[in-house]
């Protein structure tokens, strides 16, 4: 109906989906759980393996470094073997390396197994949205909303699962993830049929070539600095809070709930009212302020600021996705791969650098650096605001009628 909010249409039809869509979305929840799974058990892992915070933080660094590089490969693979086989290959790798992570006897082993896990996760999440959109009923808006919901739910439940299983042993969350992903593998095998392959195969260099576009390069650069701030919170804050797995899990569960709510429900409405660039710029500045207060506040203040940061991160995730996929003239899967290739390097750097910065200075400075990174991200958006608005407006008609679908950008 003319004038009806497409977001409301997506909300109405999100529950009326085929089994294949639910199977893929369910596996997506577990895949995103793997990102925050280790949060509440980082101190336990450090104690169990007699490691320092900077050594344990390599669990994130290896995971996201491999994920970043794998973004150049996923389109190449999926355009040749198809979405279903790519999903199953990613799930199989996660099952194997998550289980192996639980058997680790040293930090070096665990870091290596997390790298293999990152490769599997990259193959899965980079293909999941394309598969969901291709199989969903009710149009792409409902499919994307379902995918965003899976992301938020996974980010919220990952720390909770890590806390519940990790209270007994830091090894159990890894075994639990392997079991859940194995169930996802069976469900996708049973319910998902092969999706049509793209008419044109993606080369390994296509995502890098896409970054030659000024708009996409600007968004990716801004997202790089934003992700440094994001993953300073995710990977470094558990050491600062220094809580039991249960308490830390509860904090990051609340953080994940805010992330989900603001990503799926709040961000689209704010975008409609104020525009994407104002929303992401304002959210980055607020995130920077939150980080400074987190770094210099007392323990209770640090807990509150950690939870509140989920709201800003949720809004940024949604807006950055749309900006990255709306400003480039490259096919959406290729643009998304190039964008993710850049921004995941920050997710790899922050968990390693934050503890090192603390060792070189004090516990406050890593949060000041993260806040400065968020401000730089906002400055990039502000400096490029006219060009980004113009490029997105010019490409909107093309993307609105495109047969291609997006891949993971959150």
RARA-V788633 format. One record per backbone hydrogen bond with DSSP energy under -0.5 kcal/mol. CO is the residue of the C=O (numbers start at 1). NH is the residue of the N-H. If there is no record, write none. Layout:
# RARA-V788633
co=(CO | CO)
nh=(NH | NH)
This chain:
# RARA-V788633
co=(1 | 5 | 6 | 7 | 8 | 9 | 10 | 13 | 15 | 18 | 19 | 20 | 21 | 22 | 23 | 24 | 25 | 26 | 27 | 28 | 29 | 30 | 32 | 32 | 33 | 36 | 38 | 38 | 39 | 41 | 42 | 43 | 44 | 45 | 46 | 47 | 52 | 53 | 55 | 56 | 57 | 57 | 58 | 59 | 60 | 61 | 62 | 63 | 64 | 65 | 66 | 67 | 68 | 69 | 70 | 70 | 71 | 73 | 74 | 75 | 77 | 77 | 78 | 82 | 83 | 84 | 85 | 86 | 87 | 88 | 89 | 90 | 91 | 92 | 93 | 94 | 95 | 96 | 97 | 98 | 100 | 101 | 106 | 107 | 108 | 109 | 110 | 111 | 112 | 113 | 114 | 115 | 116 | 117 | 118 | 119 | 120 | 121 | 122 | 124 | 124 | 125 | 125 | 127 | 128 | 129 | 130 | 131 | 132 | 138 | 139 | 140 | 141 | 142 | 143 | 144 | 145 | 146 | 147 | 148 | 149 | 150 | 151 | 152 | 153 | 154 | 155 | 156 | 157 | 158 | 159 | 160 | 161 | 162 | 163 | 165 | 165 | 169 | 169 | 171 | 171 | 172 | 173 | 174 | 175 | 176 | 177 | 178 | 179 | 180 | 181 | 182 | 183 | 184 | 185 | 186 | 187 | 188 | 191 | 203 | 205 | 206 | 207 | 209 | 210 | 213 | 214 | 215 | 216 | 217 | 218 | 219 | 220 | 221 | 222 | 223 | 224 | 225 | 226 | 227 | 228 | 229 | 230 | 231 | 232 | 232 | 233 | 236 | 236 | 237 | 238 | 244 | 245 | 246 | 247 | 248 | 249 | 250 | 251 | 252 | 253 | 254 | 255 | 256 | 257 | 258 | 259 | 260 | 261 | 261 | 262 | 265 | 266 | 267 | 268 | 269 | 270 | 270 | 271 | 275 | 276 | 277 | 278 | 279 | 280 | 281 | 282 | 283 | 284 | 285 | 286 | 287 | 288 | 289 | 290 | 291 | 292 | 293 | 298 | 299 | 300 | 301 | 302 | 303 | 304 | 305 | 306 | 307 | 308 | 308 | 309 | 310 | 311 | 312 | 313 | 314 | 315 | 316 | 317 | 318 | 319 | 320 | 321 | 322 | 323 | 323 | 331 | 332 | 333 | 334 | 335 | 336 | 337 | 338 | 339 | 340 | 342 | 342 | 343 | 343 | 344 | 345 | 346 | 347 | 348 | 349 | 349 | 350 | 351 | 352 | 353 | 354 | 355 | 356 | 357 | 362 | 364 | 364 | 365 | 366 | 367 | 368 | 369 | 370 | 371 | 372 | 373 | 374 | 375 | 376 | 377 | 378 | 379 | 380 | 382 | 384 | 385 | 386 | 387 | 388 | 389 | 390 | 391 | 392 | 393 | 395 | 396 | 397 | 398 | 399)
nh=(4 | 9 | 10 | 11 | 12 | 13 | 14 | 16 | 17 | 22 | 23 | 24 | 25 | 26 | 27 | 28 | 29 | 30 | 31 | 32 | 33 | 34 | 35 | 36 | 37 | 39 | 41 | 42 | 42 | 45 | 46 | 47 | 48 | 49 | 51 | 50 | 56 | 57 | 58 | 59 | 60 | 61 | 62 | 63 | 64 | 65 | 66 | 67 | 68 | 69 | 70 | 71 | 71 | 72 | 73 | 74 | 75 | 77 | 78 | 79 | 80 | 81 | 82 | 86 | 87 | 88 | 89 | 90 | 91 | 92 | 93 | 94 | 95 | 96 | 97 | 98 | 99 | 100 | 101 | 102 | 103 | 104 | 110 | 111 | 112 | 113 | 114 | 115 | 116 | 117 | 118 | 119 | 120 | 121 | 122 | 123 | 124 | 125 | 126 | 127 | 128 | 129 | 408 | 131 | 132 | 133 | 134 | 135 | 136 | 142 | 143 | 144 | 145 | 146 | 147 | 148 | 149 | 150 | 151 | 152 | 153 | 154 | 155 | 156 | 157 | 158 | 159 | 160 | 161 | 162 | 163 | 164 | 165 | 166 | 167 | 168 | 169 | 172 | 173 | 174 | 175 | 176 | 177 | 178 | 179 | 180 | 181 | 182 | 183 | 184 | 185 | 186 | 187 | 188 | 189 | 190 | 191 | 192 | 193 | 206 | 209 | 210 | 211 | 212 | 213 | 217 | 218 | 219 | 220 | 221 | 222 | 223 | 224 | 225 | 226 | 227 | 228 | 229 | 230 | 231 | 232 | 233 | 234 | 235 | 236 | 237 | 237 | 239 | 240 | 241 | 242 | 248 | 249 | 250 | 251 | 252 | 253 | 254 | 255 | 256 | 257 | 258 | 259 | 260 | 261 | 262 | 263 | 264 | 265 | 266 | 267 | 269 | 270 | 271 | 272 | 273 | 274 | 275 | 275 | 279 | 280 | 281 | 282 | 283 | 284 | 285 | 286 | 287 | 288 | 289 | 290 | 291 | 292 | 293 | 294 | 295 | 296 | 297 | 302 | 303 | 304 | 305 | 306 | 307 | 308 | 309 | 310 | 310 | 311 | 312 | 313 | 314 | 315 | 316 | 317 | 318 | 319 | 320 | 321 | 322 | 323 | 324 | 325 | 326 | 326 | 327 | 335 | 336 | 337 | 338 | 339 | 340 | 341 | 342 | 343 | 344 | 345 | 346 | 346 | 347 | 348 | 349 | 350 | 351 | 352 | 352 | 353 | 354 | 355 | 356 | 357 | 358 | 359 | 360 | 361 | 366 | 367 | 368 | 369 | 370 | 371 | 372 | 373 | 374 | 375 | 376 | 377 | 378 | 379 | 380 | 381 | 382 | 383 | 384 | 385 | 388 | 389 | 390 | 391 | 392 | 393 | 394 | 395 | 396 | 397 | 399 | 400 | 401 | 401 | 402)
